[in-house]
Amino acid sequence: MHDAFEVLSVLERLPLHIDSIATWESSLLVGTKEGVLLVYSIKEGSGESRFDVELKRSIKTFAKKSIVQLGVVGELGILLSLSDGVVSVHDLETFVPRARLGKTRGANCFALQVKPAGTGKGQQVLLCISVKRKLELLQWRDGGFVDYMSDLNLPDTAKVVMWCGDSICVGFRKEYTMVKVSGGALTELFPTGSKHDPTIVSLGHGELALGKDEMSICINKDGKPTQKQALIWSDAPLSLERVKPYVIGLLPKFVEVRTLEPRMLVQNFDLPKARLIAHGRDVYIAAEQCIWQLKPVALVTQITQLVQDKQFDLALNLAKRIREPKKDNRQRIADIRYLQAFHLFAQHRFEDSLAIYTDLNADVVQVIGLFPSLLPQEFRKKLEYPANPPVLTGTELEKGLSALADFLTMKRNKLSKQSKEQATTDEERKAQEMLMQQWQIIDTTLLKCYLKVNDALVGPLLRLKDNSCHLAESERVLSSKEKFEDLVQLYNNKEQHKKALDLLLRNAQKQSGPLRGHQPTIQYLQRLGTNQVGLIFEYSKWILKAHPEDGLRIFTDDTPEVENLPRDAVLAHLEGNAKALVIPYLEHIIESCGETDSAFHDRLVTLYREKVVALLTDPSPGAAPVRAGQEEGELGKMRSRLLAFLERSQFYTPAKLIVHFPIGKLVEERALLLGRMHRHEQALAIYTHVLKDTEQADEYCRRNYNKDDEHSKDVYLCLLRMYLQPPTASSLGVAGIAMPQPNVTAALEVLLEHYENIDTAKALELLPADIPISEIYSFLCHVLSQQTIRRRNQQILRSLLLSEHLQVQQQRISIQSRRCIITSDVACQVCSKRIGQSAFARYPDGAVEHYYCYQKKH
């Protein structure tokens, strides 16, 4: 508790019995049981006297009976009194009666409400008077009270009434009821209790506090509770008054001062038989013959005492009420909140504490310093706190670090948004540098928190692109916890790739752990990219040596970083460190990546050729010849790959490669190279006279024939020539081959099967003069039939074209015969003006427009 009010005696041992009091400005109005109204002027005293109390008026004829209730409307300069069951209106200066509200005879209480009437309309004064079992509603208009609405009927006589917006709360002997002014609808609330008469006090902003024994229940104008818990008193109050931020309750034996937020007892003091309270500019409490003033203690003094007592919520409430410059008030509130945050932290209420630090935008370092081992000890000693921060261990430390992690994450998100702002001035650049330093502290501290609370979050933190963990400090804590996998991620984020690869190499040799083996190194190297190609080559050597197939994946993985590696450099690296992987690498970049550089294609052909030549052996005597690519074992596989590649690839340079192919051995391969060079006769000579394979010769022609290509349109004619006019054995370049002989039978088969692809005249010139007509009869029939069909088709096409030409000419004549006559009466269909001699546009339906109108419309 603290002293919110100072109790000062104003009047003692009055000879009259006090029944009501009211206050207005510096005046205190006292209504007595004898009907006398006493008017006192109470001003600040001088010297030893705290007050100058002066009885200005004593109006003995104010009322014939006890003055039960007084009400002041200072805005109108009127005083309302209730005496002998009648409400009267008096002038507030002279106290002369101005009106006696005749309809109110039998009244037992009243309530006033003063509220704005609207823009420029002043105040609206409403009066509710309880008369027996009804409520009379009046309003002030034109210098007097007139009916506001129809009277409202009640089920019982009201003990107390109070306005609440457009409703009136009525306290009966046994219960409270909310009455709607418009319509008179009644809403029963709850019983009044059993100890005293009902009590109602306005809390402002449309809220009321209703007494029920030792409780005061807060409700709104709809009768709904506004607080989760009631305000609890030590005894049932006789009367209540709201003096913000306090509620004063007159209890049978003493007076209590309490607050709603936070809900607490502030002060209590003994005032014998106190039963009346009035609040205006000052607060007065009256007993039967005594009156006291509750003088508020200076707010600054109260705040100082509350802060010392750790009552920060109430201190903040009072601080907001101090009248001082806004800047000073904001600073005062911030100082209190800093103390409150530290106090909550000392009580291990970490989330509440850090929520306040967040609202205050507190220095991150100051908050981190509350926790042990997160900042260097020398640096932490320089930080100042209201007291020594508590020593946290065990579960409490984990709770605190979890709350700190949430706080830092929120700070980090805020900094992330600020960092995107472009700095243009020196001041802004300096602020950005400070921001980045703060960001580094936040990320490094987050890392330490996660390591102690939830190490599963370490990896996601380090994988953030904007991670700013301090390298040396993070390296130290991760190493001490043996979090090598996360340490690798840190190195990667900081582009310390050599350190990361050295760490991976050391851990690869271990028997256990997440980084054991060569796979983590492969995955790391695959992510480095072109800028680190030197490191990739350096640290891939041991993998290529120990695990060549897996090592190849460093250069063939389906990722952008791997695909963008310089392929010529990779090829050179593999040739120097893993020659066996060169062919698979070339196959990958050509087949999977679509590489078109002829250098790679030539290199792959050369490697295939070298492999095949190394595997070739002389055939056994008497062994049947085997077609190229169908040999047994590795030779057959490699040669079939070579032949397939020579057929499929369009990017190798045959002229450069053919000089390296042995004439007597790789004849099929030479034939493919010769064909790619359009040297079809040489290629077909190999098929027909060296290999003696008419099927391959025919397949070669089918593969290379193109009637639109000057080099390939006579390939079947070349085949015919090879059969009918074979070259000499020496020109074939193959040792041990017999003199080639004409093969008329094969030539006739070619004529018969491919007559449509062969120039007939040239073919007949190649045929021997002594060949019987009967042998070429079928060929000639097919040719003549084809020629007949071709001629007939051309005649039909000529007739169709002629017919189409005649139709077009007829349409032209018809269109040209049309006339468009523009007379002086012809008008534009857009602007309705005459066409005259202006340029115009004509539509197919005959409508015409000015050419200008036509262009404007389209």
TITORFI-785825 format. One record per residue (C-alpha): x, z, y. Coordinates in steps of 0.02 Angstrom, whole numbers, plus 32768, in hexadecimal, padded with zeros to 4 digits. Layout:
N
XZY ...
//
This chain:
858
800080008000 80307FED80B6 7FE78019815F 7F787F8C8198 7F187FF58219 7F3B808B8281 7EA68103828E 7E8A81418340 7E0381B88376 7D9781728403 7D0781EE8411 7CF1829883C5 7C62831483BB 7BE182AD8416 7B468314843C 7ADA828683FC 7AC08244834B 7B0B81958335 7A9A811B82D7 7AE780728305 7B7E8026835C 7BB07F7B839E 7C467F3983FD 7C5D7EB0847D 7D007E8884D5 7D427F32850F 7C987F888506 7C567FF7847C 7B9A8008846E 7B5780A28417 7AA180B383E2 7A66816583C0 79DE81B6835E 799481F68400 797C81448442 7A0A815184C0 7A8280BE84D3 7B3480EE8502 7BA580688549 7C60808F8546 7CF0802D8590 7D89803F8521 7E2C7FFA8563 7EE3800D853B 7F2080B1857F 7FB880D785E9 803A815C85D0 801781D48541 7F61819F8530 7F43811484B3 7E9780EC84FD 7E3C80F8859F 7D8A81208568 7D06811885EF 7C4B813285DA 7C0880A68648 7B5080B98622 7ADE813585CD 7A3080EA85C1 79BD81748589 792181088595 7968807B852C 78F480A4849B 787281268470 78B3813E83C0 79538129835E 79B7808B8380 79CB805182CB 7A2E7FB082E8 7A8A7F588376 7AC17EA38381 7B247E4A8409 7B207D908433 7BAA7D8484B4 7B947CC884C9 7AE37CE6850B 7B067D8D8560 7A7E7DE684FC 7A717E848496 79F57E978406 79B97F4183CE 79477F808344 78E5801D836A 783C805C8332 78257FC182C4 78357F488356 78C47ED38385 78E57EC98441 79547E5884AA 79B97EA4853B 7A2E7E6085BE 7AE07E858588 7B1B7EB08639 7A887F15867D 7A387F4585D6 798F7F218625 790D7EEC85A1 78F27E3085A5 78787E1E8516 78217E838491 78077E1983F4 77537E4C83D4 77437DF6832B 77CD7E6682E8 776E7F0982E3 77977F5D823F 78477F13823A 78CC7F7381DC 79687F0581F3 79A17E60823F 7A317DE58233 7A7C7D6E82B3 7AD27CC78298 7B2F7C6C8322 7B6C7BBD82F7 7B937B1B8352 7AF57AB9837A 7B4C7A108381 7BBE79AE83F3 7BA179E484A7 7B0B7A51847A 7B5E7AFC847E 7B327B848402 7A9A7B978393 7A627C4B8382 79F17C7582F0 799D7D1B82D0 79567D59822A 78EA7DF58230 78AD7E508195 77F97E8881B4 77AC7EDF8120 77A37E598096 77D07DC280FC 785C7D758162 783C7D398213 78B17CAD824C 78D07C948306 79487C2E836F 79827C3E8423 793E7BB58490 79257BA8854C 79517C5D856E 78ED7CAD84E2 78CF7CB98428 784E7C4483DF 78177C1E832E 789B7BC182CB 783A7BAA8229 77A47BF281D3 77AF7CA48194 77F47CB980E5 779A7D2A806B 77FC7DA78001 77D07E047F62 78087EAA7FAE 78447EF88050 78F77EC8807B 79797F4F8093 79FB7ED980DE 7A007E20810D 7A917DAB8134 7A9B7CF48164 7AFF7C8180F3 7AF97BCF8133 7A4A7B8B811C 7A1B7C1D80AB 79FC7CD680C2 7A3B7D598049 79C17DE88036 79EC7E907FEA 79567EEA7F9F 79567F967F58 797E7F577EA8 79C37EA77EB8 7A0B7E1E7F26 79B17D7B7F47 79E57CDB7FA1 795A7C8C800A 79607BD88043 792B7BCC80FA 78D87B2380DF 784E7B3D8061 786A7BF4803B 78AA7BD97F88 78E87C7D7F3C 79807C8A7ECB 79987D327E75 7A507D627E6E 7A747E0A7E1A 7A447EC47E24 7A807F2C7EB7 7ABD7FC07E52 7A8280727E4C 7AEF80D57EC4 7AC5809E7F76 7A6080237FD9 7A967F6D7FCF 7B287F35803C 7B4D7E858078 7BDF7E4A80E1 7C097D9A811C 7CB57D5D80E9 7CAB7CBF8152 7CA87C0A811D 7BFF7C1E80C8 7C327CAF8057 7BE77D5B8043 7C1D7DF97FE9 7B8D7E587F97 7B9F7F0D7F61 7B757F477EB2 7BAB7FFB7E9A 7C6B7FF97EA2 7C737F397EA4 7C647EB87F2D 7C377E0E7EE4 7C617D737F4A 7BE27CE47F4D 7BC27C447FAD 7B217C088000 7ADF7BCD7F57 7AF87C787F0A 7B897C3E7E9E 7C207CB27E89 7CBA7C777EE9 7D357CF17E9B 7D5E7D087DE4 7D627DC47DFA 7D027E3B7E69 7D537EA87EEE 7D5B7F577EA3 7D4D7FF47F10 7D7580A87EE5 7CBE80D47F03 7C1F807A7F34 7C3180477FED 7BAF807D806C 7BDD7FEE80E0 7C557F5B80E4 7CAA7EF5816D 7D1C7E5D8164 7DB67E6881D4 7E207DD7819A 7E7E7DDA812A 7E397E8580FB 7D927ECB80C2 7D6F7F7C80FF 7CFD7FE88096 7CAF808C80D0 7CA880F78034 7C5081A08028 7CF382058035 7D70818F8089 7D8E80E080CA 7DE780588068 7E3A7FB880A1 7E4C7F30801E 7E747E768013 7E207DEB7FB1 7EBC7D807F9B 7F1E7DD07F51 7EA27E507F0F 7EF17EF67F3C 7ED97F9E7F94 7F347F9A803B 7F0C8041808D 7E9680D58087 7E7881638100 7E0281F78113 7D7A81E68197 7CF8826D817B 7C488229815C 7C70817C819F 7BD7810C8188 7BD580868211 7C537FFC8239 7C557F7782C0 7CD17EE982D9 7CE87E828373 7D887E7983D4 7DAC7F26838E 7D737F8482F2 7D1180248302 7CD580A0827E 7C52812582A4 7C1781C58253 7B8282298293 7BDE826B832E 7C8A82198328 7CD1816B8343 7D7C812A8312 7DD580878338 7E3A802D82B2 7EC97FE38313 7F257F5C82B0 7FDC7F7B8294 80477EEF82DB 804C7E5F825F 81097E558264 81127F0E8236 80967EF681A8 80F47E5F8166 819A7EBD8168 814C7F4C8105 80F57ED5808B 81967E76806A 81F07F198047 81637F477FCE 816C7E997F7C 80B97E717FB1 80E37DBE7FDF 80377D6E7FCE 7FEC7DE18050 80867DD180BD 806F7D1480BB 7FB77D2780E6 7FE47D90817E 80747D1F81B0 7FFC7C8D81C3 7F997CF58242 802A7D1982B6 801C7CC0835B 80C67C72837A 81117BC38389 80ED7B5982F0 81A57B4082C9 81C67BFD82CB 812C7C1E8262 815E7B9D81DF 820A7BEC81D5 81C07C9B81C3 814E7C618136 81DE7C0780E0 824B7CA380E9 81C27D0B8096 81A77C888010 82617C827FE8 825D7D3E7FCE 81C07D2E7F65 82107CA77EF9 82AA7D127EDA 823D7DA97EB1 81D77D447E34 82797D067DE6 82B87DB87DD6 82157DE27D7D 82367D517D04 81A07CF17D47 82077C537D48 817F7BCF7D58 812C7C267DEB 81D57C417E3F 820E7B8D7E2A 81657B4C7E64 81847BA37F0B 82367B627F14 81EE7AB47EF8 816F7AC77F85 81F97B047FF8 82697A717FC9 82EE7AF37FA7 83A57AC77F95 83BF7A977EDE 84677AF07ED7 84187B917F17 83977B8A7E8B 84147B5B7E03 84827BEC7E39 83FC7C677E00 842B7C3D7D4C 84CD7C6F7CF8 85507BF27CBC 85027B5A7D12 85767B5A7DA8 86307B847DB1 86437C3F7DCA 86AA7C2B7E69 86257BBA7EB4 85967C2C7E7E 85E57CC27ED5 85D77C687F7C 85197C5D7F6E 84B47CE57FC4 84147D337F7E 83A77DC87FB3 83F17E267F1F 84597E007E86 83FE7D847E16 83C57DCF7D71 84327DB87CD8 83CF7D4C7C5F 83EE7D477BA4 83957D127B06 82E17CDD7B11 82D37D007BCB 83657C8D7BEE 83147C027B88 82707C167BE7 82CC7C127C8C 83307B787C5E 82927B1E7C25 82417B407CCC 82E07B0C7D26 82E37A687CC5 82327A427CFF 82637A6E7DB2 82FD79FE7DAC 829B796E7D5D 821F79757DEC 82AE79797E6A 830178E87E11 8265787C7E1A 8258789F7ED3 830E78727EF0 82F777D37E8B 827377967F06 82E077C47F9C 8379776C7F57 831E76C57F5A 831676CA8017 839A765A8066 841776B380D6 843E76538176 848F76D381E9 8525774881D3 84AF77DC81D3 84447791814B 84DE776580E4 851D781780F3 8473785780BD 847977E18027 852378257FF5 84E178D77FFC 844A78A07F98 84BA78577F11 851F78F97F09 847F795B7EF4 844778E07E6E 84EA78FC7E10 84D179B87E14 841D79A57DD6 844A79347D44 84DF799E7D0F 84757A3C7D13 83E879E67CB4 846679B97C2E 849B7A6F7C1E 83E67AAA7C18 83BA7A2F7B8F 84517A617B29 84167B157B2A 835A7AFA7B1D 83337A517ACD 83C879E67A9E 835379587A68 833F79307B21 83F9791A7B40 83FD78687AFC 836A78287B65 83B878757C01 846078227BE4 840D777B7BBD 83BB77727C68 840476E47CCD 841077507D69 845D77E57D10 84DA783D7D82 852478C67D14 85D079007D4D 864778B27CCF 86C8793B7CB9 864B79CB7CB6 85D479707C41 8664793E7BD1 869979F47BC6 85EE7A3B7B97 85C679AF7B1C 866D79C37AC5 86597A807ABB 85B17A667A64 85FA79D979F7 857479627A37 85E478CC7A19 8555784F7A09 851578827AB5 85C878817AF7 85D777CB7AC2 853777A67B21 857F77FE7BBA 861E77967BB1 85B676F87B9F 854D77267C37 85EA77497C9D 863F76AB7C5C 86C877117C0B 86C5769E7B76 877776BC7B3C 875677777B30 86B677557AD1 870C76E07A55 879B775A7A3A 871B77E27A15 86BE776F799E 876177437946 878D77FA792C 86E0782578EA 86D9778A787B 875977D97808 86F4787877EE 868E78957751 85F278D277AD 85A278C87857 8535784978B3 85CE77E278E7 862277D4783D 864B772877FA 865D76837854 85A7765D787E 85A276C37922 863B76667961 85EC75BE7935 854D75EB7992 85B176257A2A 861B75877A2F 857F751A7A22 853D75657AC4 85D975507B2F 85C9749B7B65 863D741B7BB2 868F748E7C31 86DA74F87BA8 8710746E7B32 87C274B17B2D 8786755A7AEC 871375037A6F 87A674A27A27 8818753A7A26 87A075B279CE 875575317958 87FB751478FE 87F175AC788D 873E7583785E 876674CC783B 87F3750577CB 8794758E776D 86E275477770 86ED748D7799 863674607777 85F574EF77E3 867B74CA7864 863B74197878 8596746278B8 85F3749A7954 85F773E17985 855773A17935 84D27423795E 843373E079AB 844774347A56 846973EA7B03 850E74487B11 855073FC7A6F 850B734E7A8E 856273467B38 860F73707AF5 868E72E27B12 868872867A6D 873072337A7B 878272DE7A96 872073297A04 875572987995 880B72B179C4 87FB736C79A3 87B0734F78F6 883272CD78C9 88BA734A78F4 886D73E478A1 87EB73AC7820 880472F577F0 878473037764 86FC732377E6 871E7288784F 86AD721477E8 861B729177E4 862D72AA78A0 862E71F078C4 859871D77851 853C726078AF 8559721F795F 8531716B792B 849C718878B9 844F72237908 8484721879BD 847C715A79D1 852F71457A0D 8550708E7A3D 860570947A73 865F70107A0B 86FB707D79FF 869E70FC7992 864F70737928 86F9701E790F 874770C578E3 86C370EA7860 86DA703D7811 87967058780E 8784710377BA 870B70BC773A 8785702C7718 881870A37704 87B6710D7689 877E70777625 882B7029761F 887470CF75E6 87F470D97559 880070237521 88577000747B 88796F61741D 87EE6F3873A1 88126F4E72E8 88366EAC7288 87966E647240 87256EDB72A4 86866E9072EB 868B6E7B73A8 86296F00740A 85CD6ED974AA 86186F297545 85CC6FD57569 85936FED74B6 863770307473 863770D8741E 8666717A7476 86A271947527 86D770DF753B 8625709E7522 85DC711D759B 865C70FC7623 8657703E7611 859970397615 859F709F76B7 861D702476FF 85B56F8C76D0 85146FDB7710 8566700977B5 85AE6F5A77CB 85016F1177B0 84A56F90781D 85166FB278B2 850F6F3D7946 859A6F8D79AB 863F6F78794C 86B86EEB797B 86CE6E7D78E2 875C6E16792D 87C66EB27940 879A6EF97895 87A86E5F7825 88656E567832 88706EFE77D8 88066ECB7742 886C6E8976AE 883E6DD47686 884A6DE675CC 87F36E8E75B8 87676EB67631 871A6E09762F 86646E457640 86946EA876DA 86F26E127721 86586DA67703 85EE6E21776B 866F6E2277F7 867A6D6577F6 85BC6D5B7800 85BB6DD17895 863A6D5978E5 85C46CC478C0 86456C78784B 85BE6C5477CB 86176BCE7767 86AA6C427742 86346CD07715 85CB6C6176A5 86676C1A7653 86906CCB761B 85E36CE575D1 85D66C3B757D 86876C1A753F 86E26CC1753B 86576D357505 85F06CA974B9 85546D0A74E5 84C86C97751C 84526D2A7537 84C66D7B75B6 84E06CD27609 84256CBA7617 840F6D6D7658 84986D4E76D9 843C6CB3771A 83966D107720 83E76D9E7782 84406D2D77FF 83C86C9B7818 837F6C8D78C7 83346BE778FC 83466C1779B5 84006C4379A8 847A6BB379B9 84F66C0B7946 847B6C3778BC 83F86BAF78B5 845D6B437839 84926BD077C4 84316B847731 84836ADC7756 852B6B357749 84F96B7976A0 84C76ACA7668 856F6A8876A1 85CB6B117640 85716ADA75A1 85846A2075BA 862D6A177614 868E6AB175DB 87326ADE7635 87DA6AD975E1 88186B707581 88A66B8B75FA 88316B957690 87D46C27763F 886F6C93764A 88536CE475A1 88DA6CD87520 88B46CA5746C 88106C4E748E 87E76BA7743D 87C56B0B74A2 87116B1874E3 86996A98749C 85F96A5374EA 855B6AAA74B1 84D26A2A74C5 84536A927466 84666B2474DE 84606AAB7570 83BC6A607534 83726B117521 83A26B3575D5 834F6A93760D 82B26AB975AD 82A06B7075E4 82D76B63769A 82A96AB076CA 824C6AF07765 82EE6B4277A7 835F6AAA7789 83786A0E77F4 833D69867779 83AA68FB77C0 8448696377B8 841D699E7709 840668EB76CA 84AF68BD7712 8500694676AB 84AF69107607 851868A47593 84EB67EC7599 84D167E374DE 8455687074D1 83B36835747E 8317683074E9 82BB688F7463 832769297482 82FF692F753B 824D68F17527 8200699F753A 826B69C275D3 8236691E7624 817E693E75FD 818669E9764E 81DF69A476E6 8165691376FA 80D1698676E1 811769FE7763 8136696F77DD 8085692C77C1 803A69D777E2 80A669EF787C 8073694278C0 7FBA6962789F 7FC66A0C78F7 801A69BB798C 7F9169367996 7F0A69BB7992 7F656A207A16 7F7669837A84 7EBA69627A75 7E916A167AA3 7F046A137B39 7EB6696F7B74 7E0769B67B62 7E3A6A517BC5 7E8769E47C4B 7DE669807C5E 7D7F6A217C6C 7DF26A637CF5 7DE669BF7D54 7D2869C37D49 7D266A757D8E 7D9B6A427E1A 7D2B69AF7E4C 7C916A217E48 7CE26AA57EB3 7D296A287F2F 7C7D69D97F43 7C346A797F8A 7C1A6A828047 7C076B1280BD 7BB06ADF815E 7BC36B5881F0 7B3D6B3E8273 7B1C6BA18311 7A9D6C0A82B1 7B126C448226 7B406CFC8241 7BBD6D7281F3 7B6A6DE48172 7BD86E7781A9 7BCF6E788267 7B366E048277 7B8E6D9C82FE 7B956CDE82F7 7C276C908299 7C406C068319 7CEF6BBD830F 7D3E6C5E82CC 7D9A6C668227 7D256C9D819D 7D1D6CCE80E5 7C9A6C88806E 7C5C6CE07FD2 7C276C827F33 7B716CA87F5A 7B7F6C4E8001 7B896CE88071 7C0A6CDC80FE 7C676D5D8167 7CE36D5881F5 7D8F6D5881A9 7DB76DF08215 7D1E6E4D81CF 7D506E1B811F 7E006E608134 7DC16F008184 7D486F1E80F4 7DCA6EFF806E 
//
